Amino acid sequence: MSRLSVRKTYKLFIGGAFPRSESGRSYPVTSAKGEFLANASRASRKDARDAVVAARKAFPGWSGATPYNRGQILYRVAEMLEGRRAQFAEELAPLKQGGKKAALEQVDAAVDRLVWYAGWSDKIAAVHGAANPVAGPYFNLSSPEPTGVVAVIAPADPLLGLVSVVAPVIVTGNTCVVVASERSPLVSITLAEVLATSDLPGGVVNILTGHQAELAPWLAAHMDVNALDLTGVEDAELAVSCEQAAAENLKRVLRPSREDWAADPGTGRMTRFLETKTVWHPVGI
């Protein structure tokens, strides 16, 4: 019997839930060949503010979790992504040259990237912390701590690039608000479904789909955002204006960059959004 197909409705991901944009707006998303794929929600400034509130609410619990626990959760995200490998490849194939094979390779690379960052969760403090030599009867210990709420403008790479900017932010205890790739946002919401079922507390990752030029300046100027990752900003003037707005509350800013997402990521993205706490303690007391 013939039946009516049930098309997926791509919404936002805020506070662990999937709301529609409060504005009711959407915009069409097309394939690399210009074919219509689906409509994505077009987030508004109000949606961005709601996402920041959700990220701030989640921050105490997430930053207070043990690094080992955060690593377990990231590993669980990798497991869930691996289990939906075929679905992600099907969504990626129309967006990339190379078809299904290239899409499967990108899903595998994203899984590997999540496992890699999960392994760093309880090691980054040992590598970037220190027991400092001092001239006196004191212990002097430096340890990295999360910055807070990070706003991330995701790169055009819809899965591996997205994972590569989000994973280092959250594995170190930060929470984030992500503006997904404007041209290929659909995979980001499918990834949000994985996050929502992977023991990740609601609000740790919030994903907005919409226009960079509309959302990025408001996140840059938001006084409850502690850091800004502009990796995916393609307009040089927009990037400069966001940096200027971020200076109002001395946000840490990662400037736009063109990166090979398949290359070894190193630890730079993790340490970029960490702050160092130094503690003095008298010897023998």
N, C-alpha and C positions, 0 to 999 in steps of 0.2 A: 504494500500500500504506500502511496505517496504521502509525504508528511511535510509540514512546514519546519524548516531548519531553525534552530534556536541560536541566534547570533549573540556572541559575547558582548556585553556592555562594559567598556573600559572606564573605570571610575578612578577616584583619587585614593590614596592610602594614608590615613591620618589617625593617629592614636590607636592603631591596630584594627581599625574599621575601614570600610570602603564606601565613603559618602560620595554623592554627586557634588559637583561644584555648586556652591550656594548661589552663583550667578545663573546657573542653568545653561551655561554656554558649552559648546563643544566645537571641535574643528576636525576636518578630514585628514586622515593619514594615508599616504600612498606608498606603493612599493618603489623599488629602484627604477622600474619601468614606467612609473607614473600611474599604475593601476590603483584604484580605490581599495583600501584594506578594511578600514573601520573608522569610526569617529572616536576621538579621545576627549575627555573632559578638559575644558580650558579653565584652569584654576584662576581665582581672583586674589586680590590683596587680602580679603577676609579669610580665604582658605589658607593663605600663607601665614597669617597671624594665628589661626587655629592650630596649624602644624607646629609653630614655634611653642605655643602653650603646651601642646602634647609632648614635645621633645623636652621641654623644661621639667614637666611633671615626671617624666620617666628618668631623668638624669640621676637623682639621688640613689634610686634602687640599682640602676645599671652600673654606675661608677662605684657603688659600694659592693657589688658582687665580686667574688674572687676572680682573679685572672683565669684560673683554671676553669671556672664555670663559664666564663665568657667564651673561652676556647671550645668548650664542649658544645655550646649553642651554635657557634659558627660551623663547627664540624657537622652538626645536625642539619644546618642549612645546606651544606654541601651534599649530604646524603639525600635530602629531599630534591635538590636540583638534579642530581644524578638519576633519581627515580623518574623524573619527568623530562628526561633527556630528549625523547622523541618529540614531545610537545614543543619544547623550546626550539628545537631544530626546525620544526615546521613553521614556527613564527619568524625565525631568523632568515630562512631561505629566501623569501621574496625581497629582503632588504640588502642582501650581500651578493656579490659576484662569486661564482663557484658553486652555487646551488646547495643542495642538501649536504654534500660532503663537507664543504667549508663551514656550514652551520653547525654540524655535529662536532667539528674540530673546535669551534669557538665555545660550545657548551662544555666540552671536556676541559678546555683551558680555564674556563670560569670556575669549574668544580675544583681544579687543581689550585687555583689562586685562593679560593676560600680555605682549603685545607692548609695551604702554606701560611696564611695569616692566622688561622686557628692555632697552629703550632707556635707562633710567636707570642701568644697571649700571656703566658707565664714566664717568658724569657726576656722581653723587652726591658723590664725593670733591672734585670741583672746586667744587661749590656750597657744601658744608658744611665744607670744609677752608679753611685761611687761612695767609697769611704775616703774622705779627703784628709790629707795630712795637714795638721795645724800645729802651731808653736804654742802648746799649752796643754794642760791636763784635761782635754776634752775629746769626746767623740764628735766627729762632724760628718753627717751622713746626708747624701743627696739622693732623692728618689723622684722619678717622673710621676706626674698626676694628670688626669684628663683636664682639658681646657673647659669643656662645657657643651653648649649647643653649637654645632657647626652647620652652616648653610653651604650646600654643595651644588654647584652648577655642573651637571654631569656632561661628559663628552659625548660626541656623536656615536661612538661605538656602543651599540644598544645593550650588550650583555657583559662582555669581558671588561670594557671600559668602565661600565657602571659598577661592577663588582670591585674593580681595582681602585675606585675612589671611595666607595662606601665601607668596604671591609676594614681598611686601616684606621678609619675614623672610629668605628664602633668597637673594634677589638681592644682598643686602649681605654675604653670606658666612656667615650663621648657619646652623645646622641646627635641625630642629624635630621635636617630638612633638605630633601633632594629635589632639585628641579630637573626632571628627566629630559633626555634629548628631545628637542622640539620636533625634529623630523621623523624620529623613530621611537616614539614613547611607549608603544604597546607592550613590548617585551618587559619593560620596567614594571608594569602593573602585574604581569604574570609572575615576575620575580617577587612582587609584594605578596602574592598568594602563597608562595613558598615561605617567605618570612613569617607570615601570619600563622603558619602551621608548624613552625620549627622551634617552639619554646622561646622565641625572642619576645621579650615583654613589649606590649603595645606602647608606641610612642618613641621607641629607640630609633627606628627608621620611619620617616614619613616621606612619601613620594608624591610630588605634584607634577601634573602634566599641563602644559600650556606654553605661553610665549616667554622666552628668556627676558626680552626687553620689558615685559610687564612685571615679572616677579622678582628678578635679580636685584633691582635697585631698592625695593622695599625690604628685602631680606638683608641687604648690605647696610641699610640704615636702621634696622630694628635694634633697639637698645638691649634686648634680651638674647641676642645672638652674639656668641663669644669669638667666633672665627668664621672665615669665609674662604671657600675653595672655588676659584674662578676657572678651573681647568677647562670647562666646556664652553666658556664665553668666546664667541667667534667675532664679535664686533669690538674693535679696539677702543672706540669711544665709550661704549657701554662698560668695558672693563675698567677704564680710567675713572668713570663716574662712580662705579661701585667701590673702587679703592678709596676715593675721596669720602664717600658716605661712611665707609667702614672706619675711617679715622676718628669719627665722633666718639666712639667708646673704645678706641684702641684695639679693634679686632685684629687677630692674627690673619694675614691674608696670604693665600697661595695664588700666585699670578697665573694667567692662562698659559698653557703650554701644549706643544704637540708631542705626544709620547707614543712610543711603540709599546702597546699594551701587552704584546707577547713577550717582551723582554723581561729579564729579572727585575722585579720591582724594588728590591732593596728595602731598607728600613726608613727611608726619608719621609714617606707619607705618614708613617706612624708617629715619628718624633716631631713632625711639623705641628701637630695639634696636642702636644704634651707640654706641661709646664713643670719646672723643677722645684721641688720643695727641699730645703736644706734644714736639718735639725742639728742643734748643738746639745750635747749632754755631758755633764762632768764625769770624769773617770772615777769609778769607785763608789758612786752614789746610786 
